[in-house]
């Protein structure tokens, strides 16, 4: 297990910590929950940087990194849904898209297919989701509309990934 993959595994640990804080009664819980979310985002940048810099990009990391991102995002969006900060249709769209990406990635990985590493559109989608989350967590008036823009962009990004997946796996056949 290399350092970038260990940092990625740390992000999985942050998910229940975020949920515990979000649903707790501690003072400034939203600020603390947002801090955990930012920590997850920063460690995402760090693990990717370390993997590339130290030439430690692995198939395991390529699969675990987006899985950690997706599961954190799902946890955050489910907490926002439970606290009525986002609508059911928005949560359903996010959930279905991310669940589809997780299932497809795991399915193809275990079939020995190559998975597509994060690209610029995927990274931009993640940044935009973080912005939407911050707007929603702190009840900003444009949060809902901004979120729908990000959802649409995320579906476009998914289609790009599917196209790239098809391309890289046709090359190895």
N, C-alpha and C positions, 0 to 999 in steps of 0.2 A: 504494500500500500504506500503510494508516494504522498508527498506533502499536499499537492493540489487536491487529490482525492480525499485526503483527511479533512481538508478545509471544507470540501463539498459535504462530507458526512456531518460536519459541525452544523451546517445549514439545516440538515434534517432535525437536529436537536433543537434548533431555534423555533421550529413550528409549534410544538406543545408549549414552549415558554411564551410565545406570542399569545396563544389562545388563553393560557392561564391568566396572563396580565390583562388582556382585553376584557375578559369576563369577570375579573376580580373587582373588588371594591376599593382597591388601594388609591390613595390620592394621586392625581395626575396620570391615571391609568392609560388614557389615550396617548399622552406624550411618551410614556414608557413603551407602550405597544408599538408606537411609530418608531421609536429608537431601535427596538428589536427588528422591525422590518427594514430599517436603514442598515443595521448591522448585517442582516442577511444579504442585502444588496451589495454592500461593500465587500463582504467575503466572496460573493459571486465574482466581482471584478478581480479580487486578489487571486482566487484559485485559477481563473483563466489566464491571468498574467503570468503566474508562476509556472503553469503547465507549458505555456508557449516559450517563455524565457529559458526554462531548464530542459526544454525538449522532452517533457513528460506527459504529452497528450496521449491518452490511452482510450481504447474503445469503452472501457468501464467509465472513465471520466466523461466521455462524450455522451454516454447514456445517463449517468447519474446527475450531471450538472443541470440539464434542463428538467429532469425529474424533480430535483430539489426546488428549482424555481417554480415549477407548476404546482407542486404540493403546497408551497408557501402561499402562492397566489390564491389557490383554492381555499386554504384555511382563512386567509384574510377576507376573501369575498364572502365566504360562508358566515364569518363573524359580522361582516357588514350587513348581510342579508338578515341575520338573526336580530340585529339591532335596528333594522328597518332603515338603513342608510342607502341601500340600493333596492331596486325593484326585483321581483321574481323573474320577469323576462330577461333582464340584464344578467342576473346570476345564472339563469339556465343557459343562456348563450355562452357565457364564460365557462361554465362547468362542462358543457358538452364539447366545446372546442378543446379545452385542456385535457379532459378525460380521453377524448379521441386521440390526441397527440401522445399521451402517456401510453395508452394501450397499443397504438400502432408502433411506437418506438420499442416497447418491450417485446412485442410480437416479432417484429423484424429482427431485433437483436438476437433473440433466442433461436431464430431460424438461420443465424449466421450471416445475415445481411448487414451491410455497412449502414450506419446511421449518419445523418448529416450533422456536422458540427454547427454550432451557432453562427449565423451570418449577421451582417449589418442590420437587416430588417428585423431579425429576431431580437437583437440587442436593443434596437430602437423601440420595439414593441414592449420589451420589459421596462425600459425607462419611462415610456408613456403610461404603462400600467402603474408604476410607482407614483407618477404625478397624479394620476386619477385617484389612486388610493389615498394620497395625502389630502387631496381636495375633499374626498368623501369622509375620511376620518374626522376632519375638522369642520364638516358641514358647510363647505364653500358652495355658494349658489350655482356655480356652473359645473359642479362635480358630476351630476348625472348626465348632462349633455356631452361633456368631455369623455366620460366613460364610454358612451355609445360610439363616439368617433374612434376610440381605441379598440373597441370590440370589432368594428368593421375592419380596421387596419390589421388586427390580429388574424382575422380569417383570410385576408389577402396574403399575409405572411405564411400562413399554413399551406396555402396553395403553392407558394414558391418553394417551401420545404418539400412538399410532395413531388413537385417537378424535379427538384434536385436529387431527391431520394431515388426516383426512377432513373435518372441519368447515371448516377454513380453505381447503381447496382446492375444496369445494363452493360456497363463497361467491364465488369468482372465476370460476366457470363461467357 
